[in-house]
Amino acid sequence: MSRLSADTGTAALATGAAGGRLSFLYAFLFFELGVNLPFFPLWLQSQSLGSDAIGIILAAPLLTRIVANPIVGALADRSGRISLALAICAIMVAAGTGLLALAASFWTILAVVVAIALAQGPLIALADAVTLGRLAETPRSELAYGRIRLWGSIGFAVANLAAGWALEWFSASSVIALLLVSATLTAIAAVGCMGSAPGSPERMPREDEGLMRPLLLAGTIAGAALVQASHAAFYGFGTLHWQALGISGATMGGLWALGVLSEIVLFAFLGYRMRGPASAAGLLVVAAAIAMLRWSCMSQDPGVAALVLLQLTHGMTFGAVHLGSIFLLARLAPGGMQARAQAWLAGGWAGVMAVLTTLSGRLYESWGEQIYLVMVVAAAAGLLLLSAVALGLRSAPVQQPAGSAP
C-alpha cells in the first residue's frame, strides 16, 4: 500500500461513523477536564477552603485512581467488554457530579470528589483501549489515533475559554454547572460508543504475548507517569497563582487554550514522524527534557508574553508523552492486558501526581512559584527512566504488529 493510499484510509477511519462517535467521546470527556483542571480549584477557594485543604481535595481523587484504575481495567479485560465498562463509569461520573452542587463543607466535598474519582479515573484509559482496539488493523494507527484524540484537545480548549468567560460574568458556581453538563454529554457519548463498527471488534494491537518485556513496560509506565505528574503544580496552583498576579479570567482561559492548541497540532501530525517502539521511546525522552525546561522557566515567574511561549510547549510535555506512552505500552503489553496496561499508566501518574499535588499545597504559600523546581526534579527522574527504556529498545527491538507498519 502506498503512503498516499494508507493515509487516505487512515483519514477515512478517523472520520467515519465509529471514528466520529469516538471523536465526540473524547471532545466531551476532555471538555469536562478542561473545566476541572484549571478552574475547579477556584470553586474550592470560593467555598472558603485554604491551600492545604485544596491540595488535599485535589490529591484525593488521584490517590483513589491508584486503586480504581487497575481494578476496573482488569475487570474490563477479563469480561472482554471494555466499551460497556466505559459507559458505566461515565454514567456514574455524571451522577456524582450532580452531588457536588449540594456539597458545602470540606468533608462532604472530599467524599463526593473521591466517589466521582472511582469512576472517572479509568475513563481515559478505557477510552484509549477501546480506540486502539478498533484501530488495531489500521495502517498508520498512530496517525488515525491522533486525528481522533485531537478532538479531546479541542474540547479541552473550548472548555478553557468557556469557563474563563463564565467566571468573568458569573460566580464560581458556574464551574459546577459546566462540569455537570459536560459529564452528562460524556455519558451519552460513551453509551453511543458501545456498538462496534462492522468488522471492527474490540481487539487489541498485540497478539504475541511472548514479546512482552516486563522491565521495559515498567520503565515506560514509571517514566511517563513522572513526566505527566510533573504538571501537578501547574494543574493545581497555576491558575490560582495567575489570579494572584492579577491576570484576568479570560486571559487565563486563553493561556490554557493556547497550550491545548499545541496538543491539537501535535496529535494531527505527529503520527507521520512516529514509526515504531524505538521512535515512541525517543519522543518520550525529548518530551521529558522539554518538561524540565518548561518548569525551570515557570519557577522564575515569567510575564504573560513568556507564558504564551511556555504554553506552546504543552503539546510536547503532555501530548507527546501521552501519545508516545500509550503506543509504546500497546507494543509491550500482551493482547489480553491492553486495558490493564493503560490503567496502570493512568494509575501510576495519578499516584505520583497526588503526592506532588499535596506537596505543592503544603509549599505554595511559602514557596510561591518556586514549587515548580520540585516539578523539574520529577521530570528529571522520568527522563532517566525513559532514556533507559530507549536504550533497551535499541539493544532489543520489539517487533511491530503488521497493522502498524508504515
C-alpha positions as a Markdown table, in Angstrom:
| # | Residue | x | y | z |
|---|---|---|---|---|
| 1 | Met | 0.0 | 0.0 | 0.0 |
| 2 | Ser | 1.4 | 3.4 | -0.9 |
| 3 | Arg | 1.8 | 6.2 | 1.6 |
| 4 | Leu | -1.0 | 8.2 | -0.1 |
| 5 | Ser | -3.5 | 5.4 | 0.0 |
| 6 | Ala | -2.5 | 4.4 | 3.5 |
| 7 | Asp | -3.0 | 8.0 | 4.8 |
| 8 | Thr | -6.3 | 8.3 | 2.9 |
| 9 | Gly | -7.5 | 5.1 | 4.5 |
| 10 | Thr | -6.4 | 6.3 | 7.9 |
| 11 | Ala | -8.2 | 9.6 | 7.4 |
| 12 | Ala | -11.4 | 7.7 | 6.4 |
| 13 | Leu | -11.3 | 5.5 | 9.5 |
| 14 | Ala | -10.6 | 8.6 | 11.7 |
| 15 | Thr | -13.6 | 10.4 | 10.3 |
| 16 | Gly | -16.1 | 7.5 | 9.7 |
| 17 | Ala | -19.1 | 6.6 | 11.8 |
| 18 | Ala | -17.1 | 4.8 | 14.5 |
| 19 | Gly | -14.4 | 7.4 | 14.4 |
| 20 | Gly | -17.0 | 10.2 | 14.7 |
| 21 | Arg | -18.5 | 8.6 | 17.8 |
| 22 | Leu | -15.1 | 8.2 | 19.4 |
| 23 | Ser | -14.2 | 11.8 | 18.5 |
| 24 | Phe | -17.4 | 13.1 | 20.2 |
| 25 | Leu | -16.5 | 11.0 | 23.3 |
| 26 | Tyr | -13.0 | 12.5 | 23.5 |
| 27 | Ala | -14.4 | 16.0 | 22.9 |
| 28 | Phe | -16.9 | 15.8 | 25.8 |
| 29 | Leu | -14.6 | 13.9 | 28.1 |
| 30 | Phe | -11.8 | 16.5 | 27.8 |
| 31 | Phe | -14.3 | 19.4 | 27.9 |
| 32 | Glu | -15.0 | 18.2 | 31.4 |
| 33 | Leu | -11.3 | 18.0 | 32.2 |
| 34 | Gly | -10.8 | 21.5 | 30.6 |
| 35 | Val | -13.2 | 22.9 | 33.1 |
| 36 | Asn | -12.0 | 20.8 | 36.1 |
| 37 | Leu | -8.2 | 21.2 | 35.9 |
| 38 | Pro | -7.9 | 25.0 | 35.6 |
| 39 | Phe | -11.0 | 26.2 | 37.4 |
| 40 | Phe | -12.1 | 23.6 | 40.0 |
| 41 | Pro | -9.5 | 25.0 | 42.4 |
| 42 | Leu | -11.2 | 28.4 | 42.1 |
| 43 | Trp | -14.5 | 26.9 | 43.1 |
| 44 | Leu | -12.9 | 25.2 | 46.0 |
| 45 | Gln | -11.4 | 28.5 | 47.1 |
| 46 | Ser | -14.9 | 30.1 | 46.8 |
| 47 | Gln | -16.0 | 27.5 | 49.4 |
| 48 | Ser | -13.7 | 29.2 | 51.9 |
| 49 | Leu | -11.1 | 26.5 | 51.7 |
| 50 | Gly | -7.4 | 27.2 | 52.3 |
| 51 | Ser | -4.5 | 26.0 | 50.1 |
| 52 | Asp | -3.8 | 22.9 | 52.3 |
| 53 | Ala | -7.5 | 21.8 | 52.1 |
| 54 | Ile | -7.5 | 22.5 | 48.3 |
| 55 | Gly | -4.3 | 20.4 | 47.9 |
| 56 | Ile | -5.8 | 17.5 | 49.8 |
| 57 | Ile | -9.1 | 17.6 | 47.8 |
| 58 | Leu | -7.1 | 17.7 | 44.5 |
| 59 | Ala | -4.8 | 14.9 | 45.6 |
| 60 | Ala | -7.6 | 12.6 | 47.0 |
| 61 | Pro | -9.0 | 11.5 | 43.6 |
| 62 | Leu | -5.6 | 10.9 | 42.3 |
| 63 | Leu | -4.9 | 8.5 | 45.1 |
| 64 | Thr | -8.3 | 6.9 | 44.6 |
| 65 | Arg | -7.3 | 6.2 | 41.0 |
| 66 | Ile | -4.3 | 4.1 | 42.1 |
| 67 | Val | -6.8 | 1.6 | 43.3 |
| 68 | Ala | -9.7 | 2.1 | 40.9 |
| 69 | Asn | -7.8 | 2.1 | 37.6 |
| 70 | Pro | -6.1 | -1.3 | 37.9 |
| 71 | Ile | -9.3 | -2.9 | 39.2 |
| 72 | Val | -11.6 | -1.5 | 36.6 |
| 73 | Gly | -9.0 | -2.2 | 33.9 |
| 74 | Ala | -8.7 | -5.8 | 35.0 |
| 75 | Leu | -12.4 | -6.3 | 35.1 |
| 76 | Ala | -12.8 | -4.8 | 31.6 |
| 77 | Asp | -10.1 | -7.0 | 30.2 |
| 78 | Arg | -11.5 | -10.2 | 31.7 |
| 79 | Ser | -15.0 | -9.5 | 30.6 |
| 80 | Gly | -13.9 | -8.5 | 27.1 |
| 81 | Arg | -16.5 | -5.7 | 27.2 |
| 82 | Ile | -14.3 | -2.6 | 27.6 |
| 83 | Ser | -16.8 | -0.2 | 26.0 |
| 84 | Leu | -19.5 | -1.4 | 28.5 |
| 85 | Ala | -17.2 | -0.6 | 31.4 |
| 86 | Leu | -16.5 | 2.8 | 29.8 |
| 87 | Ala | -20.2 | 3.6 | 29.6 |
| 88 | Ile | -20.9 | 2.5 | 33.2 |
| 89 | Cys | -18.1 | 4.7 | 34.5 |
| 90 | Ala | -19.2 | 7.7 | 32.5 |
| 91 | Ile | -22.8 | 7.4 | 33.8 |
| 92 | Met | -21.5 | 7.1 | 37.4 |
| 93 | Val | -19.4 | 10.3 | 36.9 |
| 94 | Ala | -22.4 | 12.2 | 35.7 |
| 95 | Ala | -24.5 | 11.1 | 38.7 |
| 96 | Gly | -21.7 | 12.0 | 41.1 |
| 97 | Thr | -21.1 | 15.4 | 39.6 |
| 98 | Gly | -24.7 | 16.4 | 40.3 |
| 99 | Leu | -24.0 | 15.9 | 44.0 |
| 100 | Leu | -21.2 | 18.5 | 44.0 |
| 101 | Ala | -23.7 | 21.3 | 43.9 |
| 102 | Leu | -25.0 | 20.1 | 47.3 |
| 103 | Ala | -21.7 | 19.7 | 49.0 |
| 104 | Ala | -20.7 | 22.7 | 51.2 |
| 105 | Ser | -18.1 | 21.6 | 53.6 |
| 106 | Phe | -14.5 | 20.2 | 53.3 |
| 107 | Trp | -15.6 | 16.7 | 54.3 |
| 108 | Thr | -18.7 | 16.5 | 52.1 |
| 109 | Ile | -16.7 | 17.9 | 49.1 |
| 110 | Leu | -13.9 | 15.4 | 49.7 |
| 111 | Ala | -16.3 | 12.5 | 50.0 |
| 112 | Val | -18.1 | 13.4 | 46.7 |
| 113 | Val | -14.8 | 14.0 | 44.9 |
| 114 | Val | -13.5 | 10.6 | 45.9 |
| 115 | Ala | -16.7 | 8.9 | 44.9 |
| 116 | Ile | -16.5 | 10.6 | 41.4 |
| 117 | Ala | -12.9 | 9.6 | 41.1 |
| 118 | Leu | -13.7 | 5.9 | 41.5 |
| 119 | Ala | -15.4 | 6.0 | 38.1 |
| 120 | Gln | -13.7 | 9.0 | 36.5 |
| 121 | Gly | -10.2 | 7.7 | 37.0 |
| 122 | Pro | -10.4 | 4.8 | 34.5 |
| 123 | Leu | -12.3 | 6.8 | 31.8 |
| 124 | Ile | -9.3 | 7.9 | 29.7 |
| 125 | Ala | -7.6 | 4.6 | 29.9 |
| 126 | Leu | -10.8 | 2.8 | 28.9 |
| 127 | Ala | -11.4 | 5.2 | 26.0 |
| 128 | Asp | -7.8 | 4.7 | 24.8 |
| 129 | Ala | -8.2 | 0.9 | 25.0 |
| 130 | Val | -11.4 | 1.0 | 23.0 |
| 131 | Thr | -9.9 | 3.3 | 20.4 |
| 132 | Leu | -6.7 | 1.3 | 20.0 |
| 133 | Gly | -8.7 | -1.9 | 19.7 |
| 134 | Arg | -10.7 | -0.5 | 16.9 |
| 135 | Leu | -7.6 | 0.8 | 15.1 |
| 136 | Ala | -5.7 | -2.5 | 15.5 |
| 137 | Glu | -5.6 | -3.3 | 11.8 |
| 138 | Thr | -5.4 | 0.3 | 10.6 |
| 139 | Pro | -2.3 | 1.3 | 8.7 |
| 140 | Arg | -0.6 | 4.2 | 10.4 |
| 141 | Ser | -2.7 | 3.7 | 13.5 |
| 142 | Glu | -0.7 | 6.4 | 15.4 |
| 143 | Leu | -1.9 | 8.9 | 12.8 |
| 144 | Ala | -5.5 | 7.6 | 13.0 |
| 145 | Tyr | -5.5 | 7.7 | 16.8 |
| 146 | Gly | -4.1 | 11.3 | 16.8 |
| 147 | Arg | -6.8 | 12.5 | 14.5 |
| 148 | Ile | -9.5 | 11.1 | 16.8 |
| 149 | Arg | -7.8 | 12.2 | 20.0 |
| 150 | Leu | -7.2 | 15.7 | 18.8 |
| 151 | Trp | -10.9 | 16.3 | 19.3 |
| 152 | Gly | -10.3 | 15.8 | 23.0 |
| 153 | Ser | -7.8 | 18.6 | 22.9 |
| 154 | Ile | -10.3 | 20.8 | 21.0 |
| 155 | Gly | -12.9 | 20.1 | 23.7 |
| 156 | Phe | -10.4 | 21.0 | 26.4 |
| 157 | Ala | -9.5 | 24.3 | 24.7 |
| 158 | Val | -13.2 | 25.2 | 24.2 |
| 159 | Ala | -13.8 | 24.4 | 27.9 |
| 160 | Asn | -10.9 | 26.7 | 29.0 |
| 161 | Leu | -12.4 | 29.6 | 27.0 |
| 162 | Ala | -16.0 | 28.9 | 28.1 |
| 163 | Ala | -15.1 | 28.6 | 31.8 |
| 164 | Gly | -12.8 | 31.6 | 31.7 |
| 165 | Trp | -15.6 | 33.6 | 30.1 |
| 166 | Ala | -18.2 | 32.3 | 32.6 |
| 167 | Leu | -16.0 | 33.4 | 35.5 |
| 168 | Glu | -15.9 | 36.9 | 34.1 |
| 169 | Trp | -19.7 | 37.1 | 34.1 |
| 170 | Phe | -20.9 | 34.6 | 36.7 |
| 171 | Ser | -19.9 | 33.3 | 40.1 |
| 172 | Ala | -17.6 | 30.4 | 40.7 |
| 173 | Ser | -20.7 | 28.1 | 40.9 |
| 174 | Ser | -20.8 | 28.2 | 37.1 |
| 175 | Val | -17.8 | 25.8 | 37.2 |
| 176 | Ile | -20.0 | 23.1 | 38.7 |
| 177 | Ala | -22.8 | 23.8 | 36.2 |
| 178 | Leu | -20.3 | 23.3 | 33.3 |
| 179 | Leu | -18.9 | 20.1 | 34.9 |
| 180 | Leu | -22.4 | 18.7 | 35.1 |
| 181 | Val | -23.3 | 19.4 | 31.5 |
| 182 | Ser | -20.1 | 18.0 | 30.2 |
| 183 | Ala | -20.3 | 14.9 | 32.4 |
| 184 | Thr | -23.8 | 14.2 | 31.1 |
| 185 | Leu | -22.7 | 14.6 | 27.5 |
| 186 | Thr | -19.7 | 12.3 | 28.1 |
| 187 | Ala | -22.1 | 9.6 | 29.4 |
| 188 | Ile | -24.3 | 9.9 | 26.4 |
| 189 | Ala | -21.3 | 9.7 | 24.0 |
| 190 | Ala | -19.9 | 6.7 | 25.9 |
| 191 | Val | -23.2 | 4.8 | 25.5 |
| 192 | Gly | -23.1 | 5.7 | 21.8 |
| 193 | Cys | -19.7 | 4.0 | 21.5 |
| 194 | Met | -20.9 | 0.7 | 22.9 |
| 195 | Gly | -21.7 | -0.8 | 19.5 |
| 196 | Ser | -18.6 | -1.9 | 17.5 |
| 197 | Ala | -18.4 | -0.9 | 13.9 |
| 198 | Pro | -18.9 | -3.7 | 11.4 |
| 199 | Gly | -15.8 | -5.7 | 11.0 |
| 200 | Ser | -14.1 | -3.9 | 13.9 |
| 201 | Pro | -14.3 | -6.0 | 17.0 |
| 202 | Glu | -12.6 | -4.8 | 20.2 |
| 203 | Arg | -9.3 | -6.4 | 19.5 |
| 204 | Met | -6.0 | -5.2 | 20.8 |
| 205 | Pro | -2.9 | -4.5 | 18.8 |
| 206 | Arg | -0.7 | -7.1 | 20.5 |
| 207 | Glu | -1.4 | -10.8 | 19.9 |
| 208 | Asp | 2.0 | -12.3 | 20.7 |
| 209 | Glu | 2.4 | -12.4 | 24.5 |
| 210 | Gly | 6.0 | -13.7 | 24.1 |
| 211 | Leu | 7.2 | -10.3 | 23.1 |
| 212 | Met | 6.3 | -8.7 | 26.5 |
| 213 | Arg | 9.3 | -7.1 | 28.2 |
| 214 | Pro | 8.4 | -6.5 | 31.8 |
| 215 | Leu | 11.3 | -4.2 | 32.6 |
| 216 | Leu | 10.7 | -2.0 | 29.6 |
| 217 | Leu | 6.9 | -2.0 | 30.4 |
| 218 | Ala | 7.6 | -0.9 | 34.0 |
| 219 | Gly | 10.2 | 1.7 | 32.9 |
| 220 | Thr | 7.8 | 3.2 | 30.4 |
| 221 | Ile | 4.9 | 3.4 | 32.9 |
| 222 | Ala | 7.1 | 4.8 | 35.7 |
| 223 | Gly | 9.0 | 7.3 | 33.4 |
| 224 | Ala | 5.9 | 8.6 | 31.6 |
| 225 | Ala | 4.0 | 8.8 | 34.9 |
| 226 | Leu | 6.7 | 11.0 | 36.4 |
| 227 | Val | 6.7 | 13.4 | 33.4 |
| 228 | Gln | 2.9 | 13.6 | 33.4 |
| 229 | Ala | 2.8 | 14.1 | 37.1 |
| 230 | Ser | 5.3 | 16.9 | 36.9 |
| 231 | His | 2.3 | 19.0 | 35.7 |
| 232 | Ala | 0.9 | 18.8 | 39.3 |
| 233 | Ala | 1.9 | 22.3 | 40.4 |
| 234 | Phe | 0.6 | 23.8 | 37.2 |
| 235 | Tyr | -2.7 | 22.0 | 37.3 |
| 236 | Gly | -3.3 | 22.6 | 41.0 |
| 237 | Phe | -2.0 | 26.1 | 41.6 |
| 238 | Gly | -1.1 | 27.6 | 38.2 |
| 239 | Thr | -4.5 | 29.3 | 37.8 |
| 240 | Leu | -4.5 | 30.4 | 41.5 |
| 241 | His | -1.1 | 32.0 | 41.1 |
| 242 | Trp | -2.0 | 33.7 | 37.9 |
| 243 | Gln | -5.1 | 35.1 | 39.6 |
| 244 | Ala | -3.0 | 36.4 | 42.4 |
| 245 | Leu | -0.8 | 38.2 | 39.9 |
| 246 | Gly | -3.9 | 40.0 | 38.6 |
| 247 | Ile | -4.2 | 38.0 | 35.3 |
| 248 | Ser | -7.9 | 38.1 | 34.1 |
| 249 | Gly | -10.1 | 35.1 | 33.8 |
| 250 | Ala | -10.3 | 35.5 | 30.0 |
| 251 | Thr | -6.5 | 35.7 | 29.7 |
| 252 | Met | -6.1 | 32.6 | 31.9 |
| 253 | Gly | -8.6 | 30.7 | 29.8 |
| 254 | Gly | -6.7 | 31.9 | 26.7 |
| 255 | Leu | -3.3 | 30.7 | 28.1 |
| 256 | Trp | -4.8 | 27.3 | 28.9 |
| 257 | Ala | -6.4 | 27.1 | 25.4 |
| 258 | Leu | -3.1 | 28.0 | 23.8 |
| 259 | Gly | -1.4 | 25.1 | 25.5 |
| 260 | Val | -4.0 | 22.8 | 24.2 |
| 261 | Leu | -3.8 | 24.2 | 20.7 |
| 262 | Ser | -0.2 | 22.9 | 20.6 |
| 263 | Glu | -1.6 | 19.5 | 21.5 |
| 264 | Ile | -4.1 | 19.6 | 18.6 |
| 265 | Val | -1.3 | 20.3 | 16.1 |
| 266 | Leu | 0.8 | 17.5 | 17.6 |
| 267 | Phe | -2.0 | 15.0 | 17.5 |
| 268 | Ala | -2.8 | 15.9 | 14.0 |
| 269 | Phe | 0.7 | 15.5 | 12.6 |
| 270 | Leu | 3.0 | 13.6 | 14.9 |
| 271 | Gly | 1.8 | 10.2 | 13.6 |
| 272 | Tyr | 3.8 | 11.0 | 10.4 |
| 273 | Arg | 7.0 | 11.0 | 12.4 |
| 274 | Met | 6.4 | 8.3 | 15.0 |
| 275 | Arg | 7.4 | 4.9 | 13.5 |
| 276 | Gly | 7.5 | 2.0 | 15.9 |
| 277 | Pro | 8.5 | 1.5 | 19.6 |
| 278 | Ala | 12.0 | 3.0 | 19.3 |
| 279 | Ser | 10.6 | 6.1 | 17.8 |
| 280 | Ala | 8.0 | 6.4 | 20.5 |
| 281 | Ala | 10.6 | 6.0 | 23.2 |
| 282 | Gly | 12.8 | 8.7 | 21.6 |
| 283 | Leu | 9.8 | 11.0 | 21.6 |
| 284 | Leu | 9.3 | 10.4 | 25.3 |
| 285 | Val | 12.9 | 11.3 | 26.0 |
| 286 | Val | 12.7 | 14.6 | 24.1 |
| 287 | Ala | 9.4 | 15.4 | 25.8 |
| 288 | Ala | 10.8 | 14.8 | 29.3 |
| 289 | Ala | 13.7 | 17.1 | 28.6 |
| 290 | Ile | 11.3 | 19.9 | 27.4 |
| 291 | Ala | 9.3 | 19.4 | 30.6 |
| 292 | Met | 12.4 | 20.1 | 32.7 |
| 293 | Leu | 13.0 | 23.3 | 30.7 |
| 294 | Arg | 9.3 | 24.4 | 31.0 |
| 295 | Trp | 9.1 | 24.0 | 34.8 |
| 296 | Ser | 12.6 | 25.7 | 35.2 |
| 297 | Cys | 11.2 | 28.7 | 33.4 |
| 298 | Met | 7.9 | 28.7 | 35.3 |
| 299 | Ser | 9.8 | 28.9 | 38.6 |
| 300 | Gln | 11.1 | 32.3 | 37.5 |
| 301 | Asp | 7.5 | 33.8 | 37.5 |
| 302 | Pro | 7.6 | 34.8 | 33.8 |
| 303 | Gly | 5.3 | 37.5 | 32.4 |
| 304 | Val | 2.3 | 36.9 | 30.1 |
| 305 | Ala | 4.5 | 37.1 | 26.9 |
| 306 | Ala | 6.8 | 34.4 | 28.2 |
| 307 | Leu | 3.8 | 32.4 | 29.4 |
| 308 | Val | 2.5 | 32.3 | 25.8 |
| 309 | Leu | 5.7 | 30.7 | 24.6 |
| 310 | Leu | 5.8 | 28.3 | 27.6 |
| 311 | Gln | 2.2 | 27.2 | 27.0 |
| 312 | Leu | 3.2 | 26.2 | 23.4 |
| 313 | Thr | 5.5 | 23.5 | 24.9 |
| 314 | His | 2.4 | 21.8 | 26.4 |
| 315 | Gly | 1.9 | 19.8 | 23.2 |
| 316 | Met | 5.3 | 18.1 | 23.9 |
| 317 | Thr | 5.2 | 17.9 | 27.7 |
| 318 | Phe | 1.7 | 16.4 | 27.8 |
| 319 | Gly | 0.6 | 15.5 | 24.3 |
| 320 | Ala | 3.8 | 13.8 | 23.1 |
| 321 | Val | 4.1 | 11.9 | 26.4 |
| 322 | His | 0.6 | 10.7 | 26.2 |
| 323 | Leu | 0.8 | 9.6 | 22.6 |
| 324 | Gly | 4.2 | 8.0 | 22.9 |
| 325 | Ser | 3.4 | 6.2 | 26.1 |
| 326 | Ile | 0.1 | 4.6 | 25.1 |
| 327 | Phe | 1.6 | 3.3 | 21.8 |
| 328 | Leu | 4.7 | 2.0 | 23.5 |
| 329 | Leu | 2.5 | 0.2 | 26.0 |
| 330 | Ala | 0.4 | -1.2 | 23.2 |
| 331 | Arg | 3.5 | -2.8 | 21.8 |
| 332 | Leu | 5.0 | -4.1 | 25.0 |
| 333 | Ala | 1.8 | -5.4 | 26.7 |
| 334 | Pro | 0.2 | -8.8 | 25.8 |
| 335 | Gly | -3.0 | -8.7 | 23.8 |
| 336 | Gly | -5.2 | -9.6 | 26.8 |
| 337 | Met | -3.7 | -6.9 | 29.0 |
| 338 | Gln | -4.2 | -3.8 | 27.0 |
| 339 | Ala | -6.8 | -2.1 | 29.3 |
| 340 | Arg | -4.8 | -3.0 | 32.3 |
| 341 | Ala | -1.6 | -1.6 | 30.8 |
| 342 | Gln | -3.3 | 1.7 | 30.0 |
| 343 | Ala | -4.9 | 1.7 | 33.5 |
| 344 | Trp | -1.5 | 1.1 | 35.2 |
| 345 | Leu | -0.1 | 4.1 | 33.4 |
| 346 | Ala | -3.1 | 6.3 | 34.4 |
| 347 | Gly | -3.0 | 5.0 | 38.0 |
| 348 | Gly | 0.8 | 5.5 | 38.1 |
| 349 | Trp | 0.8 | 9.1 | 37.1 |
| 350 | Ala | -2.3 | 9.7 | 39.3 |
| 351 | Gly | -0.4 | 8.3 | 42.3 |
| 352 | Val | 2.7 | 10.4 | 41.7 |
| 353 | Met | 0.6 | 13.5 | 40.9 |
| 354 | Ala | -1.3 | 13.0 | 44.2 |
| 355 | Val | 2.0 | 13.2 | 46.1 |
| 356 | Leu | 3.2 | 16.2 | 44.1 |
| 357 | Thr | -0.1 | 18.0 | 44.4 |
| 358 | Thr | -0.2 | 17.5 | 48.2 |
| 359 | Leu | 3.4 | 18.7 | 48.4 |
| 360 | Ser | 2.6 | 21.7 | 46.2 |
| 361 | Gly | -0.3 | 22.6 | 48.5 |
| 362 | Arg | 2.0 | 22.4 | 51.5 |
| 363 | Leu | 4.7 | 24.5 | 49.9 |
| 364 | Tyr | 2.8 | 27.0 | 47.8 |
| 365 | Glu | 2.1 | 29.7 | 50.5 |
| 366 | Ser | 5.8 | 29.9 | 51.4 |
| 367 | Trp | 7.5 | 28.9 | 48.1 |
| 368 | Gly | 5.1 | 30.5 | 45.6 |
| 369 | Glu | 6.3 | 29.9 | 42.0 |
| 370 | Gln | 9.4 | 28.1 | 43.3 |
| 371 | Ile | 7.3 | 24.9 | 43.7 |
| 372 | Tyr | 8.0 | 24.4 | 40.0 |
| 373 | Leu | 11.5 | 23.4 | 40.9 |
| 374 | Val | 10.1 | 20.3 | 42.5 |
| 375 | Met | 8.4 | 19.5 | 39.2 |
| 376 | Val | 11.8 | 19.8 | 37.5 |
| 377 | Val | 13.1 | 17.1 | 39.7 |
| 378 | Ala | 10.2 | 14.8 | 38.9 |
| 379 | Ala | 10.6 | 15.4 | 35.2 |
| 380 | Ala | 14.4 | 14.6 | 35.5 |
| 381 | Ala | 13.6 | 11.3 | 37.2 |
| 382 | Gly | 11.2 | 10.5 | 34.4 |
| 383 | Leu | 13.9 | 11.4 | 31.8 |
| 384 | Leu | 16.4 | 9.0 | 33.3 |
| 385 | Leu | 13.9 | 6.1 | 33.3 |
| 386 | Leu | 12.7 | 6.8 | 29.7 |
| 387 | Ser | 16.3 | 7.1 | 28.5 |
| 388 | Ala | 16.9 | 3.6 | 29.9 |
| 389 | Val | 13.8 | 2.3 | 28.0 |
| 390 | Ala | 15.0 | 3.9 | 24.8 |
| 391 | Leu | 18.4 | 2.3 | 25.1 |
| 392 | Gly | 16.8 | -1.0 | 25.9 |
| 393 | Leu | 14.7 | -0.9 | 22.8 |
| 394 | Arg | 17.7 | -0.2 | 20.7 |
| 395 | Ser | 19.6 | -3.2 | 22.0 |
| 396 | Ala | 16.5 | -5.5 | 21.9 |
| 397 | Pro | 13.9 | -4.1 | 19.4 |
| 398 | Val | 10.3 | -5.0 | 19.8 |
| 399 | Gln | 8.6 | -6.5 | 16.8 |
| 400 | Gln | 5.6 | -4.3 | 15.5 |
| 401 | Pro | 2.2 | -5.7 | 14.7 |
| 402 | Ala | 1.6 | -5.9 | 11.0 |
| 403 | Gly | -1.2 | -3.3 | 11.1 |
| 404 | Ser | 1.2 | -0.7 | 12.3 |
| 405 | Ala | 3.7 | -0.9 | 9.6 |
| 406 | Pro | 4.2 | 2.3 | 7.6 |
